[in-house]
Amino acid sequence: MRTIFILVALAGAAAAGDTITTASLLGEMTGMTALTYFPSPRYTTLQFSSFDRRAREPYAPGWFSNADGFGREPIPGFVRTAVEPGADGVGTYVMADVEGPGAIVRTWTAAIDGKIRLYLDGETAPLYDGAAAPFLDNPYAALGGDEGLLAANTFNQREAGYFPVPFARRCLIHWIGNKERVHFYQIQIRRYEPDAKVTTFARDDFTRHAGAVKAAAAALGDARPAPAAGLREEAFDATVAHNERKALLAPPAGPMGIVSFTVRIEAPRPDRALRQTAFRMYFDESPSPQVETPLGDFFGAGPGICPYTSVPFTIAPTGAMTCRFVMPYAKAARIEIENWSGAPLRATGAASFAPYAWKQGESMHFFARFRADHALYSMRHNEVVDLPFLCARGKGVYVGTASILMNPTSVPTPSGGWWGEGDEKIWVDDDDFPSTFGTGSEDYYNYAWSVPDIFWHPYFAQPLTTGPGNRGYVVNNRFHVIDALPFTRSIFFFMELCSHMPTPDLSYARLAYFYAFPGTRDDRVPLTPDTARIPELPPWLPLPAGGCRTAEFIQAEGLDAQGSGVVRRREEPMFAGGAALWWSPARPGDTLALRVPVTAAGKYRIGFTFVQAPECARMQVRIGDTPIFKDGRAIDLGTPHLTMLRSDTGDRVFDLEAGECTLTLAPVAADGNPCAAPIGIDFVWLVK
């Protein structure tokens, strides 16, 4: 696990007269304390994207249209057309146009053709004139930054680019390409109040502000700076009975800021305890909690321990969960938990406090809101629904989101089993139309193509997908630091629930993290034992549809399996049919022969849905002496922390006779040598 420790200086926000520069914006990339003060100078965050322009207003035709970047959209997915396409089909289209001072803070693409030209402050010569994909993937590198200086995972994070590009008077971005071709994009831009002082980005900023570039990259990457001085740490060790409500510690009198909070749970069923323990934080004698979530979910993941690290949160494999959002208070704070898990639990940990410069009219309290809807019927096309994440009236800054789902699809591939086709829609203040309108749930979470990979980055993560494909328990989160969303009167955050195929009994929990002033009204739904329960995975069998529509599935636990060691049936709810074949070899070099029925002669590729777990290694598969992969590679069954289901299909085509074929399985280590690691197979694929 990488460790990110954010140095804290709780002295206050930048003064309104300070000039905004590339260096100052780089300082905001991990500046957690700055988020606690309403921004000065003020800004709004706008998103320009390839969303389907047939969406005009809620409850009107086209609101859930989904032609948002593949090409050939009925209405081009741009602000406007600058130059009509010529005979070659290539035109010039406006991606973004912002008048006044501002800064580009985030870019994203899943795939895009064509070129981009970036103009700042009305200059006739573009700052960038080149291929669109490199700019949206990594503006730091595209604009000339030295990638050799950087650790991985800094200004480019998976499909997203996070490098600030300030401008004083205007930002105009053109796309030059054929609109019939792919052009997915999102560009987030801060628009400052008109009198804000901004120094426009120039390419020599990379050398002029080299120290700021390196410092931001170090904080986002693998660096472990020394802890800040002057912190006061309060440890706790609390045993909490079922249905008991207990304060974890007594925070010191304010003004103070909680700069780090770490907790670890010991319980007979840790996954149940983490979801069914209410976590509440009260600041400055509020009668209602500003933070009210299940304890585990507060840290952006669940059910159970899902290790990951980000700028604001870390969940360690040991079960220690840490929050680094700075949580200030002027006078007093209260931190408590309530145990609904059905058994006693022990909570241990510590909170770190630092003196905080509380400024009336500028400082805000931290909020975290949780809501869950169980037994949803997820549809697509015109039966999509906008799920509320946060509806609030008041003044504050939105800083993070998490989606925690149980997806009961029976399709074991992302194509067909995908839950997140829906777009985010965010109205801020006087918006008649969302100032943020996205192109898909995974696009909001900074990845693409509904991949079930486990990953984490400084600003977002997918720390859990139990699988196979997008089935099972899934977690996505994203934290808005440099791309925070200030609101002065209101914010309404919705995300469409839209699946590839109709999916009944889907459970969708979500968290919204924000800072706000006292007097803010939000749609808080009090946490109850029912909303905090872990939804159970229903029994299932794989459905040949979507990306696996030509496959035939054979349950492995029912096959004739011959080999030394122990072959047994392993039962768990996530397995198809409730069980999988589990083989523990006696010694390195052992093999297992699986006799698989073939109902009809034909040409087939061989695949597996297998158990991926910490105790597993790799698996080589062959028919006779012929590997199912042309390059002879082994299937990776290992994973550092979680037990999941994954699928892989060989690329070699076999001409099989009707009757049966024998597959030979052999465990191997990472170096390719035989080993005695176990192998778990849920079902076999015969793919035509």
N, C-alpha and C positions, 0 to 999 in steps of 0.2 A: 504494500500500500504506500502511495506517496503521501507525504505529510505536507500540508500547507498551513503555516502559522501566519496569521495576518498581524503585523505590528500595529499596535493601537496607540493613537494619540488623540484623546477624547477632548480636544481643545475647541472644536467648533468647525463650522462650514467656512468655505471661502467667502470673502467679502464681496458684496455686489459689484464693487468697482474693479475687481481683479480681472485681468485680461485672460481670456481662455486661449490656451495654446495646445499644440500637440502634446507637450510635456505635461500640462495640467490634466489633460484628459487621460493620459497614460497613468497618472497617479490615481485617477478614479477607478481604474480597472480592478483594484482589490481594496479600495478605500471603504471599508465597511462602516466606519464611523460617519462618513459624509452622508450615507443614506439616512441617518437619523434626523438630519436637518432638511427642511424643505428647501429645494434648490434655489440658489441665488447666484447669478440671474436665473429667472424662471425659464423653463423650456417645456415644450410638449414633444412627445416622441411619436413620429409618424412612421407608418410602414407602407412602402410601395411594393406591390406584388403582382403576380400574374393571375390573381383570382378571377373567376368567371364573371365577366361584366354583365351577364344576364341577371345577376343578383342585384336587385334594386332596393327592396325593402322587405321586412318581415311580413309573412302572411300574404305575399304576392307571388305570382308565378316566377319561377327562376331563382328563388331565394336559396335553394339548395343545389343549384347547378354546379357541375363538377368539371367543366372543361377549363383547366387552369394551368396549361403549360405544355401539353402534348403537341400543340400545333393544330391548325385547322379549326380554331375556335370560331363560333358564330360571330363573336365580337372580339377583336384583337385585345389581348390582355395587357394593355398599356394605357398610360395617361392620355396620350393622343398620338396621332400620326404626324410626323414632322415632314417627311418626304414620301410621297406615294411610291409603291413598288414599281420598278421598271419591268422590262420584258423578261429579265431573269428572275423576277419575283422578289428581289431584294429591295426593301424599303428602309426608312429610318423612322424609329419610333421613340417616343419619350418614355423612359422608364420612371424617372423621378424629376421633379422640378420644384425647388424650394427657394422662395425669395426671402432675403434677410439673412441674419447670422445663424449659423447652425453647425452641425457636425454629423458625418456618416459614422455610425457606431456599430452596425452589424450588417453583414451580407450573408446570403445563403443561396445555394442552387443544388438541385438534384441532378440536373443535366441542362445544358443550354448550348445552342448553336450560335453562330454569328459573332459580332464584335461589339465592344462597348467603347464609347467616347465619354470621358468625364471632363466637364468644364466647370471651373470654379470662378466666381466673381465676374462673369461676363467675358472672360478671356476668349479670344478667337481660337487660340491654340489649345487643344485638349491637354489636360494633365496626364491622362491615360488614353491611349488609342491602341487597342489590341483585342485579343481574343476575350470573349465574355467570361468563359468558365474560370480561367485563372484569377481574374479580378474578383469574382464573387466568392471563389473558394478561399482566397488568401490575398486580400488587398495589400497587406504588408509586403509580401514578396513581389506582387505585381507592380507596385509603385517603386520598387527598387531597394527594399530593405534587405539587409545581409542575413540570409537564413542560417549561415554558419555560426552566427552569434547565439542562436536560440536553442533552448531545449525544445523537445517535441511538446505539442499540446499547449501552445501559448496563443499566438495570434490567429492560428488556423486550428479549429477544433472540429474534427470530422468534416461535415459538409458546410460549416459556418466559418465566416471570417470575422474576427473581432480586432479591428485596428482603427483607432479614431482618425478621421480626416476632417479637420475643422475648416470652415469657410466664413468670410466676413459678410458677403453680400448675396451670394446665390450659389446654388448647386444644381447643375443640369446634367442629366445622364441620358445619353442616347444609346439605343440598341440598333445595330445595323445588321439586318438579316432577313431571312425568308420566314414570314409568320406561319407558314405551313409546317415549319420544322420546330423541334422541341425548344422551349424557352421558359423553363421554370425559374422563377427568381423571387427573392425577398430582399429588400433594402430598407433598413431602419435608419432614420435621420432625426436628430434632435433639431427642433426649430426654437431658437432662443427668442426672448422678447426683443423688440426692435433696437433698443439702445444698448444691448449687450456688446461688450468689446471682445472681438475675436480676431486672432491672428491666423490668417489663411495658411493651410498646409503648403509646404514646399518640399521638393525632394531632398534638399539639404537639411531638412529637419532630422533625418536619420543620423547625421553627424552632429548637428547642433544640439540635439537632445539625446545623444547616445546614452548618457547615463540613465535618463528616464526610460528609454527603450529597454535597456538591460535590467533595470530594477523591476519593471512591469513583467518582463519575461521570466525573471527569477521567481517572482511571487506567484505567477501562474504555473510555473513548471515545478521542478523537483527540489527547489532550494528549501533549506531548513534554517531560517534565521533564528537568532537567539530570542527567547521570550522577552516581551517588553518589561521594563522595570516598573515597579510601583504597583503591581497587581496584588489584590487581596484575595486569597483563596479560602473558600468555605467548603469543607468536605461534609458529606452526609452518608449515613448508613441507616436505612429505615426498613423495618419489617412491617408489611402491611397485610392485614387479614382480608379475606374476601368480604366485599361490601364495606370496607373501611376507607375513610377519606383522611389523608394525613399530609401535613406540611413537611416538605423535605428538608428545609433549612430556614434560617432566619436571616434574610438579606440585611446588610447594613443600611442605615438611614442615608437618604439621598442628599444632594444629587449624586447619583452613581450610574454607571453603565455596567450591565452584565456583558462581558466581552467574550466569555466562553462558558458553556454549560455542557457537562459530560455526565452521562448516566449509564449504568449497566444493570440489567435485570437478571435475577436468579429465580427460577420458578420451575415447577414440574413440566409445564408446557410453555416454554419461552415464547413461541409464536403466538399462542393464545394470550399470554400475559401482556405482550407488547401491543396487541390490537385492543384488548379488552381492559386496559388500564387508561382511565382518562387523565390527561395532563393539562393542568390549568395554570396560567400565570395572570396575576392581577397587578396592575401598576397604579400607584397614586390613589389608592382607596377606591378604585372603580368597583361598583357593586356587581358588575358582570366581567367575566374574564376576557382580557384581550387575546389571550391564547387559550384555545380549547380544542384539543385534538386527541386521538389515541396516542399513547406515549411513543410507540415505535414509529407511527406514521409522521409525527412531527418532524422527524429527521429525513423525510422525503422518500421513504421506502417501506416495504412490507408486503405481505406478512412475514414475520420472522426477521432474522438478521440477513441483510442483503449488502455485503460489503461494497463500499465505493467511497470516493473522496471528491470534494468540490471546494470552491472558495468558501461557501458558508457552512457546509456540513461534511462530516466524516462518519461513516459507520465502519468500525474495525472488525476483522474476523473474530476477535475476542468477544464481541458483543458490546464493546464500549461505543457509545453514540455521542457525538460532539456537535454542538451548534456554535457557529461563530458570528451569526447575526448579532450586532450590538443592540442590546435592549436597555434603553435608558429610562430612568425615572427621576422625578424631582424630589420626592419625599420618601416613598416606601414601595416595597414590592412584596408579593407573596407567591410562593411556588409550591404546588401541591399535586398529589395524585390520588385517584380513587380506583380501587381494585374491584373489577367485576368479573375476574377470570375464573372464579370458582375454586381457587386455591390460594394459600398465602404466597406472597412474593417478597423478595428482598431487593431493594434499590440502593445501589451504592454509586458514589460519584463525587463531583465537586463543581462549584461555580466560581469563576474568577471575576472580580469586580475591580473597576478603576474609577477614580474621580471623573466626573462628567460635567462639562460646561452646559448646564440646562439654560436654554434661551427661550423665554416666553415668546410665542408666536413663530418660532423657528423649529424647536425641538418637537419630535413626535414619538409616540409610543409604538411598539412593535405589536403586530397582530398576526395570528395564524388561525385560519378558519378551515374546518373540515366538514364535508358533507358526503353522504353515500346514498346511492340509489341501488337497491337490489332488485333482482327479477325484472330487469329492463328487457324490452324487445327491441333489439338493434336492427334497423332496416337500412335501406339505401334509397336513393332517388327521392321521390316526393314524400316519403314517409320518414324522413330524417327528423331529428329533434335537436334544438339548441339547448344543451345542458348548461345551467348556470354554475359558474365557479365563484363569482363575487358580484354582488350588486350593492353599491355603497353610495351614499350621499355625504359629502363632506370634503375634506382636504387631506391629501396624503400622497404617498408614492407606492406604487405596486412593484414588488421586488421578486416574486417567485411563484411557481406553480408546480404541482405534482398530480399525476394521474395514476391511480392504483386500481387495477382491474382484475376481475376474474372473467376470462373470456372462455365460454363453454363450447366454442365451435368444434365441430367434428372433422373439419378439413385440416390436415396436418401440414399444409404448406401456407406461406404468407399469402400467395395468390389464392383467394377463396376464403381464407381464414382470418383476414385482416380486419381489425376492429376500428382503425383510426383514419378512415377516409375523410372524416369531417374537418372543417376549417375552424380556426379560432376567429372570433369577432369581438372586438373591444371598442366600446363607445366611451369616450372621455369628454367630460364637461358638456359642451354644446354640440357635440357631433350629431348631425342628422343621419349620417352614415358612418359605420365603424372606421375610425382612423387606423385601426389595425384589422385587416381582413386577410386571412391566411390561405394556404393552398393544401392543407392536410395536417393532421395531428402530428405525424412524425416530422413534418417540415417545421412546425412550431418548436418541436423538441430537438431540432438541429440535425436530424438524420434523414434518411430517404429510403424509399422502396420497401417499407415495412419490414426491414431486416430484424431478425430475432437475436442479433448479437448482444452479448453483455459488453457494455463499455461505460466509461466515465471520463469526464473532461472537467476543466475548471468551472464551467457554467452550466453543465447539464449531464445527465446520466440515464442509462437504461440498465440498472443494476439487477433486474430480475425479469426473465421470461422463462417460465418453467417448460413450455413447449408441449408437443412439437410445433414448429412454426410459431404462430402468434397465439396458440391456445394456452390456457392455464392462467397462472398468476403473472401479471405484467406490471412493471413500474417504469414510468417516464417522469423525469423532472427537469426543470429549467429555472435558472436564477438570473434575474435581471439586475445587473450591477451597473455596467456602463450603459446599458440599454433600459434602464428603469423607466417606469411610466408614471410621471407625476399627474395628479388631478387636483383641480382647485374647487370643483363643485360636485363631481360625481364620476364614478367608473362602473361600467357594466361589462363584465367579462363572461362570454359564453363560448362554448366549443361544441360543434356539431357532433352528435353520435351517429356514425354512419359506417356500416360494415360492408364488406364485399358481398356477403350473403346474409339473408335473414337469420338472426341469432337470438333465440329466446333465452331468458334467465341469465342475462349478462349482468354482472355487478360492476358499478363504476363509482369509486370513491375519488375525491379530489380535494386538494389543499390549495389555498390561496394565502400568500404571504404578503403583507403590506405594512407600511408605516402610516399612521394617521393622527390627526389632532383630536383631543377630546371634543365631543359633540358630533363626531362622525356617526352616521346611522348605516348599519349594514344588515344584510339578510342572514344574520347568525341563526343557525339551527342548533339548538342545544344538543349536545352529545348524549346519546342514550345507549344502554347495553345492546339494543337491537341494531342501531346504525353502526355500532362498533364491533359487531360480530364478524368473524371470518367466513365469507361465503364458501360453501363446500363445492368442490368439483363434482359435477354429476357423472354418473357412469356413461361410457361412450365407446364407440367403435369408429375407426377411421372411415371417412366418406371420400370416395374418389371424385373430386370436383376441383375446379380451379386449376392450380398448378399440378395436381396429381390426378387429373381426370382419366388418364389412360392407364392408371396403376391398378393392380390387383393386390390386396393386402391379405397376408396370412399371419394369424396370431402365433408368435414364437413359442409361447408356453405350452401349446398343444402339439408341437412338432416332435418327431422322433429325434432325440439328441443323444449322440454317443461320444463319450470321451472320458478320459481319466479325471479324477477330482470329483467335485460335487456339482450336480445339476439339480436345480430346484426351482420351484415356482415362487416368485416374490410378489407379494400383493401390496399394492398401494393405489389410492384413488386416481392418481394422475395417469396410470397405465391404462391403455386401451383394454377393455374387458376386465379391468381391475387387477391385472396380473401381467408379469413379464417373466421371461426365462432368465435365470441368473446362474452363471457358470463360474465356479471357482476352481481353476486348474490345480493339479497336485504339484506340478513342478514346471520350471521354464522349459519350453519346447513342446508342451502338451498342445493338442489340437482338439477341436470339437467338430463333429460331423453333424450337420443339420439336413434332414431329408425333407425337402420342400415339395408339396404337390404342385403339378403343372396341369391345369385343366384342359388346355388346348395347345397344340404345337404352335410354335411361332418364334419370332425374334424378340428377345427381351433384354433389358438392362436390369441389373440386380441392385436393390437398395435396402436400407434398413432404417427403422426408427429405433434408436438405441439409448441406453442410459448413459448419461455423462455425469461423472461423480469424482470426488477427490481420490478415491481409492482405485480408480481405473487408469489405464494407460492408453494403448493404441491397439487397433485390431486390423490384421490383414485377413482378407477374404479371397478365396479362389474357388473355381469350379475345376476339379481335377488339378492340373498344374497351372491353370491360367488365372491370373488375378482379375478381379472385376474392374480394376482401373488399369488403363493402358500403361501408365507409368509405374504401376506396381505399388503405389503409395498405400499407406495405412490410414485408417479412419481414426481420428483423435477422439478418444473417449474420456479424457481427463479434463478436470476443471478445478480451480483452486479451492472453491468454497462450497458451491451449491450442488444439489442433485437435480438434474434436469433431463428432459428428453430432447434429442436432436435427431436429424435425419440426414442421410447422405446416400447418393445413388451413383453407382459406377458408370463410367463412360464407355465401357466395352459392351458390344452387343453379342449376345449368345443365341445360337439357334437351338432351342430346346424342344425335345420331343414331349408329347403328352405322357403323363404318368408322374414322374418325380425327378428332381435333380438333387444332387448332394452338394451343399456348400460347406467348405472347410474354413473354420475360424481359428485364428492363432493370435494370442496377445503378444505384443512387442513393446519394448521400451522406446523412449524418444530417440535413442541412438540406433534403433532398428534391430537390436538383439532380442532374442526371446526372453519373456518374463512370465511371471505367474499371476499377473494382475487379473481381477475378475472381469467378466464381460456380461453385460445385461442387454438383452434384445427384447423390445416390446413387440414389434411385428416386422415381417419381411415384405419388401415391395417387389413385385414383378411388373416392370414398366414396359409397355409395348411402344 
